[in-house]
């Protein structure tokens, strides 16, 4: 059964249009989904960059605080020592502000535990750093070698160990965020390539389906027309028994000229005359063949 050939031309055209529209909807839907996913990934990447920058600032500020304490032990100028003490306190306030900002971010539980541990250890370091600053100020006032030895012993024995663990925690957080940013970027690139391949496949499929559908529709219309016109030429040449086979579900209206008692050739001729009265010569009584056009021209010459 020729299912495609049995369909009406209008149905074929509507099918082709529906396939094209479906392809457009698929491509548009996949594009919108991919854009939404890319927007989320970009937002995640942007948040990660911001958090990494905050953590890097914490790391740098904490290191600068340590250098301030080292300079306090070597400075002889009271004004410069006071400047370093104030810088130590201002950077400690900046670190606290950064920690508060980071804790408000959408972070993993493991990261939240690390930043809480960092804050607790950081506060201990700040407290001990203030004690060292007081010892350094006493050294500058008394200019005592014993006070200097005591301050150095305090710095190396009690204060220095307090720096290692919080510095390591914030460094681990920075490295984790950098790795996460790289992973998000790779995942985004992989999703983009995968979506692009799917969209290209859909576009090619729709284009091929449209081409094949158009080709089949054209053949379903042009083929029967060629057969009909070939039959018309045969009838015009006098072969009234010529017939054409056109398989279609289109409604056929009987010709009013095909009355009872007409021969098969006369019925076909009557139907053709009803369609175009000027196309064929007048019929011959009794059926049979009509003189061809060439024959008529030869008789006239004779």
C-alpha positions as CSV (number, residue, x, y, z in Angstrom):
1,X,0.0,0.0,0.0
2,X,1.4,3.4,-1.1
3,X,0.6,5.4,2.0
4,X,2.4,8.5,0.9
5,X,0.9,8.4,-2.6
6,X,-2.6,8.0,-1.1
7,X,-2.3,11.3,0.9
8,X,-3.7,14.5,-0.5
9,X,-1.3,17.2,-1.5
10,X,-2.6,19.5,1.2
11,X,-1.9,16.8,3.8
12,X,1.6,16.3,2.4
13,X,2.3,20.0,2.6
14,X,1.0,20.3,6.1
15,X,3.2,17.3,7.2
16,X,6.3,19.0,5.7
17,X,5.5,22.2,7.4
18,X,4.9,20.4,10.8
19,X,8.2,18.6,10.5
20,X,10.0,21.9,9.8
21,X,8.2,23.7,12.7
22,X,9.0,20.7,15.0
23,X,12.7,21.0,14.1
24,X,12.7,24.7,14.8
25,X,11.0,24.1,18.2
26,X,13.6,21.5,19.1
27,X,16.5,23.6,18.1
28,X,15.1,26.6,19.9
29,X,14.3,24.6,23.0
30,X,17.7,23.0,23.2
31,X,19.3,26.4,22.7
32,X,17.2,28.0,25.5
33,X,18.0,25.1,27.9
34,X,21.7,25.4,27.0
35,X,21.7,29.2,27.5
36,X,20.0,28.7,30.9
37,X,22.6,26.1,31.9
38,X,25.5,28.4,30.7
39,X,24.0,31.3,32.6
40,X,24.0,29.2,35.8
41,X,27.5,28.0,35.2
42,X,28.7,31.5,34.5
43,X,27.0,32.7,37.8
44,X,28.7,29.8,39.7
45,X,32.1,30.7,38.1
46,X,31.6,34.4,38.9
47,X,30.8,33.6,42.6
48,X,33.8,31.3,42.7
49,X,36.0,34.1,41.4
50,X,34.7,36.5,44.0
51,X,35.2,34.0,46.8
52,X,38.7,33.2,45.6
53,X,39.6,36.9,45.5
54,X,38.3,37.3,49.1
55,X,40.3,34.3,50.3
56,X,43.4,35.5,48.5
57,X,43.1,38.8,50.2
58,X,42.8,37.0,53.6
59,X,45.9,35.1,52.8
60,X,47.8,38.3,51.9
61,X,46.5,40.3,54.8
62,X,47.5,37.6,57.2
63,X,51.0,37.4,55.8
64,X,51.4,41.2,56.1
65,X,50.3,41.0,59.7
66,X,53.1,38.6,60.4
67,X,55.6,40.9,58.7
68,X,54.4,43.8,60.8
69,X,55.3,41.8,64.0
70,X,58.7,41.0,62.6
71,X,59.4,44.6,61.8
72,X,58.3,45.6,65.4
73,X,61.2,43.6,66.9
74,X,63.8,45.3,64.7
75,X,62.5,48.9,64.7
76,X,64.2,51.5,67.0
77,X,62.0,54.4,65.9
78,X,58.9,54.7,68.1
79,X,56.8,56.5,65.4
80,X,57.5,53.7,62.9
81,X,56.8,51.1,65.5
82,X,53.5,52.7,66.2
83,X,52.7,52.8,62.5
84,X,53.4,49.1,62.2
85,X,51.2,48.4,65.2
86,X,48.3,50.4,63.7
87,X,48.8,48.6,60.4
88,X,48.6,45.3,62.2
89,X,45.3,46.2,63.8
90,X,43.8,47.6,60.6
91,X,44.7,44.4,58.6
92,X,43.3,42.3,61.4
93,X,40.0,44.2,61.0
94,X,40.1,43.6,57.2
95,X,40.6,39.9,57.7
96,X,37.6,39.8,60.1
97,X,35.5,41.6,57.5
98,X,36.6,39.2,54.7
99,X,35.8,36.2,56.9
100,X,32.3,37.5,57.6
101,X,31.7,38.0,53.9
102,X,32.9,34.5,53.0
103,X,30.7,32.9,55.6
104,X,27.7,34.6,54.1
105,X,28.4,33.0,50.7
106,X,26.9,29.8,49.4
107,X,29.8,27.5,50.3
108,X,30.2,23.8,51.1
109,X,30.0,22.5,54.7
110,X,33.7,21.5,54.6
111,X,34.6,25.0,53.5
112,X,32.5,26.5,56.2
113,X,34.2,24.4,58.8
114,X,37.6,25.4,57.6
115,X,36.8,29.1,57.6
116,X,35.4,28.8,61.2
117,X,38.6,27.0,62.3
118,X,40.6,29.8,60.6
119,X,38.7,32.5,62.4
120,X,39.3,30.9,65.8
121,X,43.0,30.4,65.2
122,X,43.3,33.8,63.7
123,X,41.9,35.5,66.8
124,X,44.4,33.6,69.0
125,X,47.2,34.8,66.7
126,X,45.9,38.4,66.9
127,X,45.8,38.3,70.7
128,X,49.3,37.0,70.9
129,X,50.5,39.5,68.4
130,X,49.2,42.3,70.5
131,X,51.2,41.0,73.4
132,X,54.3,40.9,71.2
133,X,53.6,44.5,70.1
134,X,53.5,45.5,73.8
135,X,56.8,43.7,74.4
136,X,58.4,45.5,71.4
137,X,57.2,48.9,72.8
138,X,58.8,48.0,76.2
139,X,62.0,47.2,74.4
140,X,62.0,50.6,72.7
141,X,61.5,52.4,76.0
142,X,63.9,50.4,78.1
143,X,66.5,49.5,75.4
144,X,67.2,46.3,77.4
145,X,68.9,43.3,75.9
146,X,67.1,41.0,78.2
147,X,63.7,42.4,77.1
148,X,64.7,41.9,73.5
149,X,65.7,38.3,74.1
150,X,62.4,37.7,75.9
151,X,60.4,39.2,73.1
152,X,62.3,37.1,70.4
153,X,61.8,33.9,72.5
154,X,58.0,34.7,72.8
155,X,57.8,35.4,69.0
156,X,59.5,32.2,68.0
157,X,58.2,29.9,70.7
158,X,54.6,30.9,71.1
159,X,53.5,33.2,68.3
160,X,55.1,31.6,65.2
161,X,53.4,28.2,65.7
162,X,50.1,30.0,65.8
163,X,50.6,31.2,62.2
164,X,51.2,28.0,60.4
165,X,47.8,26.2,60.8
166,X,45.5,29.2,59.9
167,X,47.8,30.1,57.0
168,X,47.5,26.5,55.7
169,X,43.7,26.5,56.0
170,X,43.3,29.7,54.0
171,X,45.8,28.4,51.4
172,X,43.8,25.2,51.0
173,X,40.6,27.1,50.5
174,X,42.2,29.2,47.8
175,X,43.6,26.1,46.0
176,X,40.2,24.4,46.2
177,X,38.4,27.4,44.7
178,X,41.0,27.6,41.9
179,X,40.5,23.9,41.1
180,X,36.7,24.3,41.2
181,X,36.9,27.2,38.8
182,X,38.9,25.1,36.3
183,X,36.5,22.2,36.7
184,X,33.5,24.4,36.0
185,X,35.2,25.9,33.0
186,X,35.9,22.4,31.6
187,X,32.4,21.2,32.3
188,X,30.9,24.3,30.6
189,X,33.1,23.7,27.5
190,X,32.1,20.0,27.3
191,X,28.4,20.9,27.6
192,X,28.7,23.5,24.9
193,X,30.4,21.0,22.5
194,X,27.7,18.3,23.3
195,X,24.8,20.7,22.8
196,X,26.3,22.0,19.5
197,X,26.6,18.5,18.1
198,X,23.0,17.8,19.0
199,X,21.7,21.0,17.5
200,X,23.7,20.4,14.3
201,X,22.3,16.9,14.1
202,X,18.8,18.2,14.4
203,X,19.3,20.9,11.9
204,X,20.8,18.4,9.3
205,X,17.9,16.0,10.0
206,X,15.3,18.7,9.5
207,X,17.0,20.0,6.4
208,X,17.3,16.5,4.9
209,X,13.6,15.7,5.9
210,X,12.4,18.9,4.3
211,X,14.4,18.2,1.1
212,X,13.1,14.6,0.8
213,X,9.6,15.6,1.7
214,X,9.6,18.4,-1.0
215,X,11.0,16.0,-3.5
216,X,8.3,13.4,-2.8
217,X,5.6,16.0,-2.9
218,X,6.9,17.3,-6.2
219,X,6.9,13.8,-7.7
220,X,3.5,13.1,-6.3
221,X,2.1,16.1,-8.2
222,X,4.3,16.2,-11.3
223,X,4.2,12.5,-12.0
224,X,0.5,12.1,-12.4
225,X,0.3,15.4,-14.3
226,X,2.8,14.0,-16.8
227,X,0.8,10.8,-17.2
228,X,-2.4,12.8,-17.7
229,X,-0.9,15.1,-20.3
230,X,0.7,12.1,-22.1
231,X,-2.8,10.5,-22.3
232,X,-4.3,13.8,-23.5
233,X,-1.8,13.8,-26.4
234,X,-2.7,10.2,-27.3
235,X,-6.4,11.0,-27.3
236,X,-5.7,14.2,-29.4
237,X,-3.9,12.0,-31.9
238,X,-7.1,9.8,-32.2
239,X,-6.6,7.0,-29.7
240,X,-9.9,7.3,-27.7
241,X,-9.2,4.2,-25.8
242,X,-6.2,5.7,-24.1
243,X,-6.3,5.7,-20.3
244,X,-4.1,6.9,-17.5
245,X,-3.9,5.4,-14.0
246,X,-3.7,8.0,-11.3
247,X,-4.0,6.7,-7.7
248,X,-5.4,9.4,-5.5
249,X,-8.0,9.9,-2.7
250,X,-9.1,13.2,-4.2
251,X,-12.8,13.4,-4.8
252,X,-13.8,12.7,-8.4
253,X,-16.8,14.4,-9.9
254,X,-18.5,12.4,-12.7
255,X,-18.8,14.1,-16.0
256,X,-22.4,15.0,-17.0
257,X,-21.6,14.2,-20.6
258,X,-20.9,10.6,-19.9
259,X,-24.5,9.3,-20.5
260,X,-25.8,5.8,-20.9
261,X,-25.1,4.1,-24.2
262,X,-21.8,5.8,-24.8
263,X,-18.9,3.7,-25.6
264,X,-15.8,3.7,-23.5
265,X,-13.9,5.9,-26.0
266,X,-16.9,8.3,-26.3
267,X,-17.1,8.6,-22.5
268,X,-13.4,9.4,-22.2
269,X,-13.7,11.9,-25.1
270,X,-16.8,13.5,-23.6
271,X,-15.0,14.0,-20.2
272,X,-12.1,15.6,-22.0
273,X,-14.3,17.9,-24.0
274,X,-16.1,18.9,-20.8
275,X,-12.7,19.9,-19.4
276,X,-11.5,21.7,-22.5
277,X,-13.9,21.9,-25.5
278,X,-11.2,23.4,-27.8
279,X,-8.5,20.8,-27.0
280,X,-9.9,17.9,-29.2
281,X,-11.5,17.5,-32.7
282,X,-15.1,16.4,-32.9
283,X,-15.9,12.7,-32.1
284,X,-16.5,10.1,-34.7
285,X,-19.7,8.1,-34.5
286,X,-19.3,4.6,-33.5
287,X,-16.0,5.1,-31.6
288,X,-12.7,3.9,-32.9
289,X,-9.9,6.2,-33.8
290,X,-10.1,9.8,-34.8
291,X,-8.1,11.1,-37.8
292,X,-4.9,12.5,-36.5
293,X,-4.0,16.1,-37.0
294,X,-1.4,15.2,-39.5
295,X,-3.8,13.1,-41.4
296,X,-6.4,15.9,-41.6
297,X,-3.7,18.2,-42.9
298,X,-2.8,15.7,-45.6
299,X,-6.4,15.3,-46.7
300,X,-6.8,19.0,-47.0
301,X,-3.8,19.2,-49.2
302,X,-5.1,16.4,-51.4
